[in-house]
Amino acid sequence: MRMPNSLNPSEAVRATDVPVGDDLMSELKQVLTDAEIVLKTATDVGSEKLSDIQASVRESLRSLKEHVDVAREKLGIRARDAAVATDTYVHAHSWAAVGAASIAGLLVGAMLARR
């Protein structure tokens, strides 16, 4: 999904709906790994009902892994699109970007000078 070049950077970031980050992704992967370990160790019980539950959980985990991979891909696309939109915006409005950076620098300098 490509963002139009006319969007400013904040609009480009809001134009996608994937609220995921690397920390969330790694935590989710760890949860999936732990669940797989639990499934493997629960195999020793041997109940037919447990076997059905394990099959269901395995399918859910497989589906969840696919969704995580899709979300990671969308996040990468979102980041690239935001970078392209930012680059386009700064090139189109270079003096505004210089002014904003100058003001931000002055504010940071004033805050640091007060310490």
HELIX and SHEET records of a PDB file:
HELIX    1   1 PRO A    9  ARG A   14  1                                   6    
HELIX    2   2 ASP A   22  THR A   41  1                                  20    
HELIX    3   3 ALA A   42  VAL A   45  5                                   4    
HELIX    4   4 GLU A   48  ALA A   92  1                                  45    
HELIX    5   5 SER A   94  ARG A  114  1                                  21    
END                                                                             
